[in-house]
Amino acid sequence: MEVHMKTMKSIIYEKYGGPEVLQLMQSPIPEPGSGELLIKVNSSSVTAADWHLRKADPFMVRIANGFFKPKQTVLGQEFAGEVVKVGAGVTNYSAGDKVFGSTGMKTGAYAEYITVDENSVLGRSPKGIDQELLATVPIGAMTAQFFLSQGNLKSGSSVLVNGASGSVGSYAVQIAKAAGAHVTGICSTSNVEWVKEIGADTVIDYKTTDFTRSNQQYDIIFDTVGNLSFRKVRDHLTDEGHFISTAFNIGLMFGMMGNALRKGKKVFTGITKETKESLEEVTDMIRKGVLRPVIDRSYSMEEIQEAHRYVESGRKKGNVLLTIHKEGSYERS
Ligand SMILES: NC(=O)c1ccc[n+]([C@@H]2O[C@H](COP(=O)([O-])OP(=O)(O)OC[C@H]3O[C@@H](n4cnc5c(N)ncnc54)[C@H](OP(=O)(O)O)[C@@H]3O)[C@@H](O)[C@H]2O)c1
């Protein structure tokens, strides 16, 4: 039987809504086109972006992914797996290569197989690490790295990470620490010890302490939660300090426009620029042992609705893994 005759399991959503719109279905295994790879997906992840896309929340999602119903009906922006077939003209990969990467807004990784361009945000999986866990690295780590670099992270910087126990936050703690910064994390009581374990020098429990009531100043205040504003934090920034935020709202956009008029303190927000190069930098940190994926829970494809409910609660610690192929190999029968 030819590859294109075979079917695979994938999680499809044909309308925006709650976790119940996610349905496990059979669909054809795609064929790699010119310059593409067919990848057997061993694992994916369930991220904050996934539930935002599923619910079309914020409304802006509908502009990118279909006004009335989703255009891309399979979620999943991160994957780890193995190349099983290559399309015409592929030069950098061959069947058997272990890879991981991000599909970006193309999504599609909640499936047993995906096709990706060989020049997309994809890299060879580093050795010496549980390959399955790599599916939780690209978005969180590249986002942390992108935003921290906009904040002019360098050795000796003092960095405050709000939401240090989330995916972006936990990678930010590790990346800032690896750069030689002094890192303070903000999280709730139950995560304080864990945030110290992943590298924070100091941890503030937001349940008991409001950092804006102290006199402490930071070179970078990185908000991964979206409950801070420049106005609220500006007195807690050093003279050349940066307030950086993944929240990407109008207030922050105005704050950023004001950078040209303002001396010293700067604001940055935006959308992560994911590149092959930044994935390679992250991979290098994994190889050196200064960055590791941190996993909270793992779910199977059958448990996808439960996984979404959990991630949407906003309480996950690090990352949530979606196991797709635990074992077994691709059959070319
Ligand atoms: N702009 C971009 O390009 C971009 C890229 C990636 C992600 N994002 C956005 O960045 C945000 C973070 O993503 P993520 O994947 O890191 O989210 P996440 O993993 O779902 O964040 C969950 C964490 O947030 C913490 N948290 C919740 N309320 C908090 C509070 N009031 N103060 C401090 N921490 C709090 C929780 O810690 P506790 O349980 O301890 O409270 C939990 O560990 C999301 O909104 C996502 O959409 C933006």
Ligand as a Chemical Component Dictionary entry (heavy atoms), coordinates in Angstrom:
data_LIG
# 
_chem_comp.id                   LIG 
_chem_comp.type                 NON-POLYMER 
_chem_comp.pdbx_formal_charge   0 
_chem_comp.three_letter_code    LIG 
# 
loop_
_chem_comp_atom.comp_id 
_chem_comp_atom.atom_id 
_chem_comp_atom.alt_atom_id 
_chem_comp_atom.type_symbol 
_chem_comp_atom.charge 
_chem_comp_atom.model_Cartn_x 
_chem_comp_atom.model_Cartn_y 
_chem_comp_atom.model_Cartn_z 
_chem_comp_atom.pdbx_ordinal 
LIG N1  N1  N 0  4.057  37.444 22.179 1  
LIG C1  C1  C 0  4.415  36.232 21.809 2  
LIG O1  O1  O 0  4.991  36.010 20.724 3  
LIG C2  C2  C 0  4.124  35.070 22.725 4  
LIG C3  C3  C 0  4.778  33.844 22.519 5  
LIG C4  C4  C 0  4.533  32.810 23.416 6  
LIG C5  C5  C 0  3.629  32.991 24.470 7  
LIG N2  N2  N 1  2.981  34.186 24.579 8  
LIG C6  C6  C 0  2.030  34.430 25.680 9  
LIG O2  O2  O 0  2.799  34.488 26.867 10 
LIG C7  C7  C 0  1.981  34.095 27.963 11 
LIG C8  C8  C 0  2.726  33.086 28.792 12 
LIG O3  O3  O 0  2.817  31.864 28.108 13 
LIG P1  P1  P 0  3.191  30.540 28.892 14 
LIG O4  O4  O 0  3.176  29.459 27.898 15 
LIG O5  O5  O -1 4.395  30.750 29.699 16 
LIG O6  O6  O 0  1.922  30.428 29.854 17 
LIG P2  P2  P 0  1.606  29.318 30.953 18 
LIG O7  O7  O 0  2.707  28.315 30.965 19 
LIG O8  O8  O 0  0.218  28.834 30.716 20 
LIG O9  O9  O 0  1.612  30.166 32.313 21 
LIG C9  C9  C 0  1.170  29.515 33.468 22 
LIG C10 C10 C 0  1.919  30.091 34.650 23 
LIG O10 O10 O 0  1.488  31.441 34.885 24 
LIG C11 C11 C 0  1.656  31.684 36.269 25 
LIG N3  N3  N 0  0.794  32.764 36.771 26 
LIG C12 C12 C 0  -0.553 32.851 36.653 27 
LIG N4  N4  N 0  -0.995 33.976 37.264 28 
LIG C13 C13 C 0  0.107  34.609 37.753 29 
LIG C14 C14 C 0  0.312  35.820 38.473 30 
LIG N5  N5  N 0  -0.697 36.618 38.802 31 
LIG N6  N6  N 0  1.578  36.170 38.779 32 
LIG C15 C15 C 0  2.629  35.387 38.448 33 
LIG N7  N7  N 0  2.496  34.208 37.788 34 
LIG C16 C16 C 0  1.247  33.826 37.448 35 
LIG C17 C17 C 0  1.258  30.374 36.906 36 
LIG O11 O11 O 0  1.992  30.268 38.106 37 
LIG P3  P3  P 0  1.269  30.044 39.512 38 
LIG O12 O12 O 0  0.445  28.784 39.350 39 
LIG O13 O13 O 0  2.417  29.921 40.440 40 
LIG O14 O14 O 0  0.405  31.254 39.723 41 
LIG C18 C18 C 0  1.658  29.309 35.895 42 
LIG O15 O15 O 0  2.854  28.636 36.259 43 
LIG C19 C19 C 0  0.679  33.565 27.348 44 
LIG O16 O16 O 0  -0.306 34.560 27.445 45 
LIG C20 C20 C 0  1.037  33.316 25.904 46 
LIG O17 O17 O 0  -0.080 33.403 25.066 47 
LIG C21 C21 C 0  3.209  35.225 23.749 48 
# 
loop_
_chem_comp_bond.comp_id 
_chem_comp_bond.atom_id_1 
_chem_comp_bond.atom_id_2 
_chem_comp_bond.value_order 
_chem_comp_bond.pdbx_ordinal 
LIG N1  C1  SING 1  
LIG C1  O1  DOUB 2  
LIG C1  C2  SING 3  
LIG C2  C3  SING 4  
LIG C2  C21 DOUB 5  
LIG C3  C4  DOUB 6  
LIG C4  C5  SING 7  
LIG C5  N2  DOUB 8  
LIG N2  C6  SING 9  
LIG N2  C21 SING 10 
LIG C6  O2  SING 11 
LIG C6  C20 SING 12 
LIG O2  C7  SING 13 
LIG C7  C8  SING 14 
LIG C7  C19 SING 15 
LIG C8  O3  SING 16 
LIG O3  P1  SING 17 
LIG P1  O4  DOUB 18 
LIG P1  O5  SING 19 
LIG P1  O6  SING 20 
LIG O6  P2  SING 21 
LIG P2  O7  DOUB 22 
LIG P2  O8  SING 23 
LIG P2  O9  SING 24 
LIG O9  C9  SING 25 
LIG C9  C10 SING 26 
LIG C10 O10 SING 27 
LIG C10 C18 SING 28 
LIG O10 C11 SING 29 
LIG C11 N3  SING 30 
LIG C11 C17 SING 31 
LIG N3  C12 SING 32 
LIG N3  C16 SING 33 
LIG C12 N4  DOUB 34 
LIG N4  C13 SING 35 
LIG C13 C14 SING 36 
LIG C13 C16 DOUB 37 
LIG C14 N5  SING 38 
LIG C14 N6  DOUB 39 
LIG N6  C15 SING 40 
LIG C15 N7  DOUB 41 
LIG N7  C16 SING 42 
LIG C17 O11 SING 43 
LIG C17 C18 SING 44 
LIG O11 P3  SING 45 
LIG P3  O12 DOUB 46 
LIG P3  O13 SING 47 
LIG P3  O14 SING 48 
LIG C18 O15 SING 49 
LIG C19 O16 SING 50 
LIG C19 C20 SING 51 
LIG C20 O17 SING 52 
# 
